[in-house]
C-alpha cells in the first residue's frame, strides 16, 4: 500500500512538472512567515487566473501533502496542519475554471520547531528573570519574551539554550514570560506563559577607610527592602563578621592596617527573597612608616635621600619636608631635589593605598651643606699684600679658600675666620673662591671673584730718536698690561700714545725740546699704574734757516743763518754743486764757504747738530758764484781808431762787457760772442783792459787784464820833395805825443825805397836813381819793439825831373784792413 501511494505521488509530481514546463512560467512565490504548524506564502498575481492552489509537500518525509485554495484576488495565503521542523516544498498554481494550470512556481522552506514548555522562572537579580525550559528538537536557538501585566512593557531576547535570562527589567516587578524555539525557517508560537517577579535591588555599597583599622560602609535605601545583611570577609579568605541591620550605614572597626576586606550587602523583600550580589572590596589605610635615614646627596643639584621601612598594604609613599618639598615613590626611598643650601629642616613620610594616606611618620631632622658666601672681595692694603674677605654664613664649621693665580699657582687656606691673606705681586689675576663646610659637606659650586693687581712698570724702557721730531719708545711686555699709555710731557703740554704693543712712536714733537717720557701700563680691571718712573730725552735740534749769502772775496761767501737751538749746537752749512761739495761749521749765526770756484751753482743748506742727533735740513737756497773770467784776452788794433778784442769763453758767462779805458776816453761793447770790435780808439794811448762776465741770472764778474797801448798815430802832412842832389825828401808831422821811429816806404814803377827816421824826426831823405817816376809813399811810426803801424794811409806822388821843387800828389789810397 505504501509503495503504491509513493508511486502515485511521483506520477502527480511528473504531471505537475510537465504542466509547469508547458505553461507560461511568469508567476513568483516566496515564504512570508512560518510557525511550527503553518507556513504563509505570498505571490504575484496572474491575469486570467480563476483561483490559486497551494500545495505543501513534505520533503524527506512520508507524510501526505497538504492543500489550500484561494480566490483569484488573493496574493497571500497560509497552509496549516503542517509538521514542526519539517522541510516543505511549496507549490503555487494559477488555474482557470477548466482546471488548466496557467502558471506555477515553487519554493522550499522549513517549518519552525515545536513550541517549547517552561519548567521554571525565577529572579536572582533585580533587573533579570531566569527561565528554564525543555529543549525542542531541531531548534537552533530560542527567544525569551517578557511582558508586563499592564502591557506597557514588551521585550524579546535570543538565547542559545536553557536556561535563559531576560535582563533590563525593573526591580520588584511582575512579568509574564514565554519562550519560542527558532530554526532556519523561523520561530515557533510562544509557549504557555508563566508569571514571575523580580527581586529587590542589591544595595549599592560605598566603602571607605578613614583610619588604618576601620572601614565605613554606606548605601542608599533600597525600595521594597525590609532588612539588610552585611558580610565582611578577608579578600580571598574567611568571613570575619556578619550582621543584619535596617540602617544604611555600618562601620567595621578593630581591623588590620593595610589589609583588603570584602563586603557583601543583601537586601530582603517582604517575600523573604534577596539578591546574591558581588562583594565590594576595601583596603584599610596603611600604618605610619618608620623613617630610617636621611642623607644629603650631591649631584647636579643638591638633594636629600629619605629611607624608611616597608609598610604592609601600602602602594605608594610621599615624603614631605618642612619647607614644602616632596617626592613620591612605590619604593622605600626617594630623592627630594633640589634642596637649598644652608637649610635646617625635617622630613616625614606618608604611606598611601587605595583607601588613602596613613598618618605621618615621626619627623626626621636634617641639615644641608652651607651656602657659599655671596659677597667675596679682595683687599690690598699695601702693594703685594692681599686678603680675600667674605661674609659669614650660617651652619658653617670651617671655610676653605682657594686662591689661584693666572700662571697656575694655587694656594688654599683652611680657616674658621672670614678672611685669608696671600701674596699678590703686580700684573697677576687671581681667582678666589670660598667653600664653607659642615657635617653635610660643602657645595659643589662657589662664587668666583676675580682680582687683578695693578700692571707692573716696564723696567727696560728705551727711548730712541728715530727722526728729528719723533721719539721711538720700546720696552718689554709686562704682566697684567692690556694697554700701554706713553706720554711725552714738557712744560705746557702732554702728548699721548695708546697702544697694545710694547712700542710707541711719539711724533709731532717740538724740536730742540726736552721731554719727560713715561710708559704707563694699563689694564681693563685695575686701570693704569701711575707710579712708573719717567725718562728725560731731548728731540733733535730745530732746522736752521739761511737768511742771506754774500760774497766776501773772489771765492769766499758768507752765509748768515738763524740759530734756533741751544748755544752748544753746531751748525753745518753745505754747498753742493754738480761736481763738488763745500762745507763750513760754526756755533754762531754766520759761516764762510771757501774757496768756491767761479761759474758754479750750489744748493746751500744748513743743518744743526747736537748730542742727540741732527736736525732736519733747513730750506735750501741756491748760491751762484760769479762767472769765470776768460783766461786769455787779446786786443788787436785793426785801424788807427778801431780794435778787435777777443777772449776765451768764461765758465758760467752768457754775455760779456769789454771795456778799454784811458784818461782820454773809453771804448765799450756788450756782446754774447767771445769777441768784440770797438772803435773810438785814440792812437798812441795806454788803455786798461777790463771784461765783465755776466751769467744768465745777471751775476757779474769783473775781470782785469794787462793794459793795451794803441799804436802810434799815423803822421799827417806827408809830402814828397825832390832835392837838388837828385834825392827825395819825405816830410811829415807827427800826431803822437811821444817820439817814435818812423819808417818811410816808396814804391815806384822803377824802384822801391825804404828809409828809417830817428825818433822825433819829421823827414827822411832817399837817393833817387831815376827821376820822373810816380811813387806811393807810406810813412808809419815804429814801436819800441820794432813793430810797424800797418794801417797808415799811402799817398801817391808824381815826382818830375829836376826843375820842380815839389812833387805832386796824385792820390792817397786807403789800406785795406785784413
C-alpha positions in Angstrom: 0.0 0.0 0.0 2.8 2.3 0.9 4.6 1.6 -2.4 1.5 2.3 -4.4 1.0 5.6 -2.6 4.6 6.7 -3.2 4.2 5.8 -6.9 1.1 7.9 -7.1 2.9 10.9 -5.7 5.7 10.5 -8.2 3.2 10.4 -11.1 1.5 13.5 -9.7 4.8 15.4 -9.5 5.7 14.4 -13.0 2.4 15.5 -14.3 2.7 18.8 -12.4 6.3 19.5 -13.6 5.2 18.7 -17.1 2.3 21.2 -16.8 4.7 23.8 -15.3 7.1 23.3 -18.2 4.3 23.7 -20.8 2.6 26.6 -19.0 3.7 30.1 -19.1 6.0 30.4 -16.1 5.6 34.1 -15.2 4.5 34.0 -11.5 6.7 34.5 -8.4 6.4 32.8 -5.0 8.1 33.5 -1.6 7.6 32.5 2.0 6.3 35.2 4.2 6.4 33.6 7.6 6.4 30.1 9.2 5.4 28.6 12.5 5.6 25.1 13.9 2.3 24.1 12.3 1.8 26.6 9.4 3.6 28.4 6.6 2.4 31.6 5.0 3.5 32.4 1.4 2.9 35.4 -0.9 2.9 35.6 -4.7 2.4 37.9 -7.7 -1.0 37.7 -9.4 -1.6 36.2 -12.8 -4.1 37.7 -15.2 -6.8 35.2 -16.2 -6.4 33.1 -13.1 -9.7 32.0 -11.6 -8.2 30.7 -8.4 -4.8 29.7 -6.9 -3.9 26.4 -5.4 -1.0 25.9 -2.9 0.4 22.5 -2.2 2.8 21.9 0.8 4.7 18.7 0.2 7.0 17.4 3.0 10.5 16.7 1.8 12.2 13.5 3.0 9.0 12.6 4.9 6.3 10.0 4.2 3.5 12.5 5.3 0.8 13.4 2.8 0.8 16.8 1.1 -1.5 19.5 2.4 -3.6 21.6 0.0 -5.1 25.1 0.2 -7.1 27.0 -2.3 -7.5 30.8 -2.7 -9.6 33.1 -4.9 -8.2 35.0 -7.9 -7.9 38.2 -5.9 -5.7 36.7 -3.2 -1.9 37.3 -3.2 -1.1 35.7 0.2 -2.2 32.6 1.9 -1.4 30.1 4.7 -1.2 26.3 4.8 -1.9 24.8 8.2 -1.7 21.4 9.8 2.0 21.1 9.0 4.6 19.2 11.0 7.1 21.1 13.1 10.7 21.3 12.0 10.0 19.8 8.5 11.2 20.9 5.1 8.3 21.6 2.7 8.1 22.2 -1.0 5.6 24.9 -1.5 3.9 24.9 -5.0 1.7 27.7 -6.3 -0.6 27.1 -9.3 -2.7 29.7 -11.1 -5.7 27.9 -12.7 -8.7 28.7 -14.8 -12.2 27.4 -14.4 -11.3 24.5 -16.6 -8.7 23.5 -14.1 -6.0 24.3 -16.5 -2.7 25.5 -14.9 -1.9 28.9 -16.4 1.3 29.4 -14.4 3.1 27.9 -11.5 6.0 28.5 -9.1 7.5 26.7 -6.2 10.0 27.3 -3.2 11.3 25.4 -0.2 11.1 26.3 3.4 11.3 24.7 6.9 8.6 24.9 9.5 9.6 26.2 12.9 10.4 23.8 15.7 7.8 22.7 18.1 6.6 25.0 20.8 8.8 24.6 24.0 7.4 24.4 27.5 8.7 26.4 30.5 9.8 24.4 33.5 10.6 27.3 36.0 11.0 31.0 36.1 12.8 32.8 38.9 14.7 36.1 39.7 18.1 36.3 41.3 18.8 39.9 40.3 16.6 42.9 40.5 16.9 43.5 36.7 16.6 40.0 35.4 14.5 36.8 35.4 15.9 33.4 34.5 13.7 30.9 32.6 14.4 27.2 32.5 12.6 25.2 29.7 12.8 21.9 27.9 14.9 21.6 24.7 13.0 21.2 21.4 14.3 19.0 18.6 15.5 21.0 15.6 15.7 24.3 17.4 18.9 26.1 16.8 18.1 28.9 19.4 15.3 30.3 21.5 13.6 33.6 22.1 12.6 34.6 25.5 9.7 37.1 25.7 8.9 39.2 28.8 5.7 41.3 29.1 4.4 43.5 31.9 0.9 42.7 33.2 -0.2 46.2 32.2 1.0 45.8 28.7 3.4 48.8 28.9 6.5 46.7 28.5 7.4 44.1 25.9 10.8 42.7 25.3 12.3 39.7 23.5 15.9 38.4 23.8 17.5 35.4 22.0 19.2 32.7 24.0 21.2 29.7 22.8 19.6 27.1 25.2 18.1 26.6 28.6 18.2 28.3 31.0 17.9 31.8 29.5 17.8 35.1 31.2 15.9 38.2 30.4 17.7 41.4 31.5 16.8 45.1 31.6 13.8 44.6 33.9 12.6 46.7 36.8 13.2 45.6 40.4 10.4 44.1 42.3 8.0 43.9 39.3 5.7 41.2 37.9 6.3 39.9 34.4 4.6 37.4 32.0 7.3 35.2 30.3 7.1 32.8 27.4 9.7 31.1 25.1 9.8 30.3 21.4 12.0 27.9 19.5 13.9 29.0 16.4 15.4 27.3 13.4 16.3 28.4 9.8 12.7 28.5 8.8 11.5 30.8 11.6 10.2 30.8 15.1 7.5 28.7 16.8 4.4 30.0 18.6 5.1 31.3 22.1 4.9 28.7 24.9 2.4 28.6 27.6 3.1 31.8 29.6 4.2 31.9 33.2 4.4 34.7 35.7 7.5 35.8 37.7 8.5 38.7 39.9 12.0 40.3 40.0 13.6 40.7 43.4 14.6 43.9 45.1 17.8 45.7 44.2 21.0 44.8 46.0 22.2 47.8 48.0 24.9 49.9 46.2 27.6 49.8 48.8 30.1 52.7 49.2 33.1 51.8 51.2 35.9 54.0 52.7 38.6 53.7 55.3 39.1 56.8 57.4 41.8 55.2 59.6 44.1 52.2 59.4 41.8 50.0 61.5 38.3 50.7 60.3 36.0 50.5 57.2 32.8 52.6 56.8 30.1 51.1 54.6 27.2 53.2 53.4 24.4 52.7 50.8 21.2 54.5 49.6 17.9 52.9 50.8 16.6 50.1 48.6 12.9 50.3 47.6 10.7 47.5 49.0 13.6 46.2 51.1 12.7 45.5 54.8 16.2 44.3 56.0 19.9 44.4 55.1 22.6 41.8 55.7 26.3 42.7 55.6 29.0 40.1 55.4 32.7 41.1 55.9 35.4 38.7 54.8 39.1 38.9 54.2 39.8 39.2 50.5 40.2 35.6 49.3 39.7 34.4 52.8 37.1 33.5 55.5 34.2 35.5 56.9 35.2 38.0 59.6 31.9 39.4 60.6 28.2 39.2 59.6 25.3 41.4 60.7 21.7 42.4 59.9 20.6 46.0 60.0 17.8 48.2 58.9 20.2 51.2 58.8 22.0 52.4 55.7 25.5 52.8 57.2 27.8 50.4 59.2 31.3 50.9 60.5 33.7 47.9 60.9 36.5 48.7 63.3 39.4 46.9 65.0 40.7 45.8 61.6 44.2 45.2 60.5 46.1 48.2 58.8 46.7 47.9 55.1 44.5 44.8 54.8 42.0 44.2 52.0 38.5 43.3 53.1 35.4 42.4 51.0 31.8 43.4 52.0 28.7 41.8 50.5 25.4 43.6 51.1 22.0 41.9 50.6 18.5 43.5 50.7 15.5 41.3 51.7 11.9 41.9 50.4 8.7 41.0 52.1 8.6 37.6 50.5 12.0 36.8 52.1 13.8 36.9 48.8 17.2 38.6 48.3 19.9 39.0 45.8 23.3 37.4 45.9 25.4 40.4 44.9 29.0 40.7 44.1 31.2 41.8 47.0 32.8 45.2 47.3 36.4 45.1 48.5 38.1 47.8 50.5 41.5 48.1 51.9 42.3 49.8 55.2 44.7 52.6 55.3 48.4 51.7 55.8 50.3 52.0 59.0 52.6 55.1 59.5 56.1 54.5 58.0 59.2 54.5 60.1 61.9 56.8 58.7 65.3 55.1 59.0 67.8 57.5 57.4 68.0 60.9 55.7 71.1 61.6 53.6 72.2 64.8 51.8 73.1 64.0 48.2 75.3 66.0 45.9 74.9 65.8 42.1 73.9 68.3 39.6 71.6 69.7 42.2 71.6 69.4 46.0 69.0 67.0 47.3 68.2 64.6 50.1 67.6 60.8 50.1 64.9 59.6 52.5 64.8 55.9 53.5 62.0 54.1 55.5 60.7 50.6 56.4 58.3 49.0 54.1 54.6 49.3 55.2 52.3 46.4 54.5 49.4 47.3 52.3 51.0 50.5 51.1 51.1 51.0 47.3 53.0 54.3 47.3 54.7 56.7 49.6 55.0 60.5 49.9 57.9 62.2 51.6 57.4 65.8 52.6 59.9 68.3 54.0 59.1 71.1 56.4 59.8 73.6 53.7 57.1 72.2 51.4 59.1 70.0 49.1 58.1 66.4 48.4 58.8 63.2 46.4 56.5 60.2 45.8 57.5 56.6 45.0 56.5 53.0 45.4 59.9 52.1 46.8 61.2 52.5 50.3 63.3 55.5 49.4 63.1 58.6 47.3 65.0 61.8 46.5 63.9 65.3 47.0 65.6 67.7 44.7 66.5 70.4 44.6 67.3 71.4 48.2 68.5 74.7 49.2 71.9 75.1 50.8 72.0 76.2 54.4 68.8 74.5 55.5 67.9 73.1 58.9 64.7 71.2 58.2 62.8 68.0 58.8 61.1 65.4 56.7 58.3 62.9 57.3 56.8 60.1 55.2 53.1 59.2 54.5 52.1 55.8 53.1 49.3 55.5 50.6 47.0 52.9 49.3 43.6 52.9 47.6 42.0 53.8 51.0 44.0 57.0 51.4 47.1 58.2 53.3 48.4 56.9 56.6 49.2 59.1 59.5 52.6 60.9 59.0 55.7 59.3 60.3 57.8 60.9 63.1 59.8 63.8 61.5 63.4 63.2 60.8 65.7 66.3 61.1 68.5 67.1 58.5 70.7 69.9 57.5 72.2 70.7 54.1 75.7 72.0 53.5 76.2 75.7 54.0 75.6 78.2 51.2 78.7 79.7 49.7 79.3 83.3 50.6 77.6 85.7 48.2 80.0 88.6 48.8 83.7 87.9 48.3 86.2 90.6 47.8 90.0 91.1 47.9 91.6 93.9 49.9 95.2 95.1 49.1 96.2 97.5 51.9 99.8 97.6 50.6 101.1 96.6 47.2 101.7 92.8 47.2 99.9 92.1 50.4 96.3 90.9 49.7 93.5 89.3 51.7 90.4 87.6 50.4 87.5 88.5 52.6 83.9 87.2 52.7 80.7 87.5 54.7 80.0 84.9 57.4 77.2 82.4 56.6 75.2 80.2 59.0 75.6 76.4 59.7 79.4 76.6 59.0 82.1 74.7 60.8 85.0 76.0 58.8 86.0 77.6 55.5 88.4 76.6 52.7 89.5 79.4 50.5 91.2 78.8 47.1 93.4 81.4 45.6 94.6 80.5 42.1 96.9 82.8 40.1 96.7 83.0 36.3 100.0 81.3 35.9 98.6 78.1 37.6 100.0 78.7 41.1 97.4 77.9 43.7 97.1 78.4 47.4 94.5 77.0 49.8 93.6 78.4 53.2 91.6 76.4 55.9 90.2 78.8 58.5 87.3 79.4 60.8 87.6 83.1 60.2 86.2 85.2 57.3 89.5 86.2 55.7 92.7 84.8 54.3 95.9 86.6 53.4 98.1 85.9 50.4 101.0 87.4 48.4 99.8 89.3 45.3 102.6 90.6 43.1 101.8 93.1 40.3 100.5 92.1 37.0 98.6 89.0 38.0 95.0 88.0 38.0 93.7 85.9 41.0 90.6 83.7 41.0 89.3 83.4 44.6 86.5 81.2 45.8 85.4 80.1 49.3 83.8 76.8 50.2 82.0 76.6 53.6 81.9 73.1 55.3 79.6 71.4 57.9 78.7 67.8 58.6 76.7 67.6 55.4 79.8 68.5 53.4 80.2 71.5 51.1 78.7 72.9 48.0 80.0 71.7 44.7 79.9 75.3 43.4 81.1 78.5 44.8 81.2 82.1 43.6 84.4 83.0 41.9 85.7 86.5 42.3 88.5 87.9 40.0 91.1 90.2 41.4 93.7 91.7 39.2 96.7 93.6 40.7 98.0 96.7 39.1 100.1 96.1 36.0 103.9 96.1 36.5 106.0 99.1 35.4 108.4 98.3 32.4 112.0 98.1 33.6 113.8 98.2 30.3 112.3 101.3 28.6 114.5 102.6 25.8 113.9 106.0 24.2 115.4 106.5 20.8 115.3 109.4 18.4 114.2 108.0 15.1 113.6 111.3 13.4 114.0 114.9 14.3 110.6 115.2 16.0 109.8 111.6 16.7 110.8 109.5 19.7 110.5 105.7 19.5 109.9 104.2 22.9 110.4 100.5 23.3 110.0 98.1 26.3 109.4 94.5 27.1 105.8 93.5 27.7 104.8 93.3 31.4 102.3 91.2 33.3 98.8 92.4 33.5 99.0 95.1 30.9 96.4 95.2 28.2 97.2 98.7 27.0 100.2 101.0 27.3 99.9 104.7 27.6 103.0 106.5 26.6 103.3 110.2 27.4 105.9 112.8 26.5 105.5 115.8 28.8 107.1 119.2 28.6 106.3 122.4 30.4 102.9 123.3 29.0 101.6 120.2 27.2 101.5 116.4 27.2 101.4 114.1 24.2 99.8 110.7 24.5 100.2 107.5 22.6 98.0 104.5 23.4 98.8 101.1 22.0 98.6 97.4 22.9 102.1 96.7 21.6 105.3 97.4 23.6 106.4 100.1 21.3 105.3 103.6 20.7 106.3 106.4 18.3 105.8 109.9 19.8 105.7 112.1 16.8 105.0 115.7 16.0 107.1 116.8 19.0 108.8 120.2 19.2 112.4 120.2 18.1 115.2 121.1 20.5 112.9 120.3 23.4 113.5 118.1 26.4 110.6 115.7 27.1 109.7 113.6 30.1 108.8 110.2 28.6 106.7 107.8 30.8 105.3 104.4 29.9 102.2 103.7 31.9 100.8 100.1 31.8 97.0 99.8 32.0 94.5 97.0 32.4 90.8 97.0 32.0 90.1 95.9 35.5 92.6 98.0 37.5 93.2 101.0 35.3 96.7 102.4 34.9 99.8 102.2 37.1 100.8 105.9 37.6 103.9 105.2 39.7 106.2 104.3 36.8 109.5 106.4 36.5 109.8 108.8 33.7 112.9 109.2 31.4 114.2 112.5 30.1 115.0 112.7 26.4 115.6 115.6 24.1 114.4 115.9 20.5 116.7 116.8 17.6 117.8 120.4 17.0 115.5 122.7 15.1 116.4 123.2 11.4 118.3 126.5 10.9 117.3 128.7 8.0 119.6 130.6 5.7 119.0 134.3 6.0 121.4 135.7 3.5 124.5 134.8 1.4 127.1 137.4 0.5 130.4 137.2 -1.4 133.3 138.5 0.6 136.0 137.7 -1.8 136.7 136.3 -5.2 135.9 132.7 -4.0 134.6 133.2 -0.5 130.9 133.6 0.5 129.5 134.3 3.9 126.3 132.5 4.9 124.1 134.1 7.5 121.7 131.6 9.3 119.2 131.5 12.2 120.3 129.8 15.5 117.0 128.5 17.0 118.8 125.9 19.3 120.8 125.9 22.4 124.2 127.7 22.4 126.1 124.4 22.3 124.6 123.4 19.0 126.9 123.1 16.0 125.7 124.3 12.6 127.0 122.9 9.3 126.4 124.7 6.1 126.9 122.6 3.0 127.1 123.9 -0.6 126.6 121.1 -3.1 127.4 121.6 -6.7 127.4 119.5 -9.7 130.9 118.2 -9.3 132.0 119.3 -5.8 130.8 120.0 -2.3 132.0 122.5 0.3 131.1 122.8 3.9 131.7 125.2 6.8 130.8 124.8 10.5 130.0 127.3 13.2 128.3 127.8 16.5 127.1 131.3 15.7 124.9 132.7 13.0 127.5 133.0 10.2 129.7 130.7 8.3 132.1 131.2 5.3 132.3 128.9 2.4 135.6 129.0 0.6 137.0 128.5 -1.9 134.1 128.3 -4.3 135.0 128.0 -7.9 133.7 130.6 -10.4 130.9 129.8 -12.7 129.2 127.2 -10.4 125.7 126.8 -9.0 125.4 125.4 -5.5 122.5 124.3 -3.4 123.3 125.6 0.1 121.6 124.1 3.2 122.2 124.4 6.9 121.9 121.6 9.4 122.1 121.8 13.2 123.9 119.0 15.1 123.7 118.3 18.9 124.5 115.4 21.1 121.1 113.8 20.5 121.4 114.0 16.7 121.0 116.1 13.7 118.2 118.4 12.7 116.3 118.3 9.5 118.0 120.3 6.8 116.7 123.8 6.6 115.2 125.1 3.4 117.9 125.3 0.8 118.9 128.3 -1.2 120.7 128.5 -4.4 124.2 130.1 -4.5 125.5 131.1 -7.9 129.2 132.1 -8.0 130.3 134.7 -10.5 131.1 133.6 -14.0 134.7 132.7 -14.6 136.9 135.4 -16.2 138.2 134.3 -19.6 141.7 133.0 -19.3 143.0 135.0 -22.3 142.1 138.3 -23.7 143.7 139.6 -26.9 143.4 143.2 -28.1 144.3 143.7 -31.8 144.3 147.1 -33.4 142.6 147.0 -36.7 142.8 150.6 -37.7 144.1 153.7 -36.0 140.7 154.2 -34.3 139.4 150.6 -34.1 140.5 147.5 -32.3 139.3 143.9 -32.2 139.1 142.4 -28.7 138.9 138.6 -28.5 138.9 136.3 -25.4 138.5 132.7 -24.4 135.0 131.6 -23.1 134.4 132.1 -19.4 132.6 129.3 -17.5 129.1 130.4 -16.4 129.2 133.5 -18.5 126.5 134.2 -21.1 127.4 137.7 -22.1 130.3 140.0 -21.8 131.1 143.7 -21.5 134.5 144.5 -22.8 136.0 148.0 -21.8 139.1 149.8 -22.9 139.6 152.8 -20.6 142.1 155.6 -20.7 142.3 159.1 -19.4 141.4 160.3 -22.8 138.2 158.2 -23.0 136.9 154.7 -23.1 135.5 152.2 -25.5 133.0 149.6 -24.5 131.0 146.8 -26.2 128.3 144.3 -24.8 128.1 141.0 -26.7 127.2 137.4 -26.4 130.2 136.4 -28.5 133.8 135.9 -27.3 135.0 138.8 -29.4 134.2 142.4 -29.9 135.1 145.1 -32.5 135.5 148.5 -30.8 136.1 152.0 -32.3 136.8 155.4 -30.9 140.3 154.3 -30.1 142.8 157.1 -29.6 146.2 156.3 -31.1 149.2 156.4 -29.0 147.2 155.9 -25.8 147.6 153.4 -22.9 144.3 151.6 -22.2 143.3 149.5 -19.2 141.5 146.3 -20.4 138.5 145.0 -18.3 136.0 142.4 -19.1 132.7 141.8 -17.2 131.5 138.2 -17.5 127.7 138.1 -16.9 125.7 134.9 -16.1 122.2 134.2 -17.3 120.9 135.3 -14.0 122.7 138.7 -14.1 125.5 137.7 -11.8 128.6 139.6 -12.9 132.4 139.0 -12.5 134.8 141.9 -13.2 138.0 140.7 -14.8 141.1 142.9 -15.1 143.7 142.2 -17.7 147.1 143.6 -18.8 146.7 147.1 -20.3 146.7 147.8 -24.0 148.6 150.6 -25.7 147.2 151.7 -29.0 149.6 152.1 -31.9 151.3 155.4 -32.6 149.4 157.9 -34.6 150.0 157.9 -38.3 151.8 161.1 -39.3 149.9 163.9 -41.1 151.0 166.4 -43.7 153.1 163.9 -45.6 154.9 165.5 -48.5 157.4 164.3 -51.1 160.1 166.8 -52.3 162.9 166.5 -54.9 166.1 168.0 -53.8 168.9 169.3 -55.8 171.2 166.5 -55.3 168.7 164.1 -57.0 167.4 162.9 -53.7 163.9 162.8 -52.5 162.7 164.0 -49.0 159.6 162.8 -47.4 158.3 165.2 -44.8 155.6 164.7 -42.2 154.1 165.9 -39.0 153.9 163.6 -36.0 150.5 163.3 -34.1 151.7 161.1 -31.3 152.7 162.7 -28.0 155.7 160.5 -27.9 158.6 160.3 -30.2 158.6 157.2 -32.4 160.9 156.0 -35.1 159.2 156.3 -38.5 159.7 154.1 -41.5 159.2 155.5 -44.9 158.5 153.3 -47.9 158.4 154.5 -51.5 157.1 152.2 -54.2 157.8 153.4 -57.7 157.3 151.9 -61.0 161.0 151.7 -61.5 162.3 151.2 -58.0 161.3 150.9 -54.3 163.0 152.7 -51.5 162.9 152.5 -47.7 164.0 155.0 -45.1 164.0 154.9 -41.3 163.8 158.2 -39.4 165.0 158.5 -35.9 162.6 159.3 -33.0 161.4 162.8 -33.2 162.4 163.0 -36.8 159.9 164.6 -39.2 161.6 163.8 -42.6 163.6 161.2 -44.4 165.8 161.6 -47.4 166.1 159.0 -50.2 168.6 159.0 -53.0 166.6 158.6 -56.2 168.1 156.7 -59.1 165.5 157.5 -61.8 163.6 160.7 -62.0 160.2 161.4 -63.2 158.6 158.3 -61.5 155.3 158.0 -59.7 155.7 156.9 -56.1 153.4 155.5 -53.4 154.6 156.8 -50.1 153.7 155.2 -46.8 155.0 156.9 -43.6 154.3 154.8 -40.4 155.6 155.0 -36.9 157.6 152.1 -35.5 157.1 150.9 -31.9 159.9 150.3 -29.5 159.8 146.6 -30.2 160.1 147.2 -33.9 156.5 146.7 -34.9 155.3 148.9 -37.6 152.0 150.5 -37.8 150.4 148.9 -40.8 147.3 150.9 -41.2 148.7 154.4 -42.2 147.3 155.6 -45.5 149.5 155.5 -48.5 149.9 158.6 -50.7 150.8 158.6 -54.5 153.2 161.3 -55.7 154.4 162.1 -59.2 157.9 163.4 -59.0 159.1 165.3 -62.1 162.7 165.5 -63.1 164.8 168.4 -62.0 163.3 171.8 -62.5 160.5 171.4 -60.0 160.9 171.6 -56.2 157.9 169.6 -55.1 156.2 166.5 -56.1 152.5 166.4 -57.0 150.2 164.3 -55.0 148.3 162.3 -57.4 146.1 160.3 -54.9 146.1 158.9 -51.4 144.7 155.4 -51.0 143.3 153.7 -48.0 144.8 150.5 -47.0 142.5 147.6 -46.7 142.1 146.1 -43.2 142.7 142.4 -43.2 
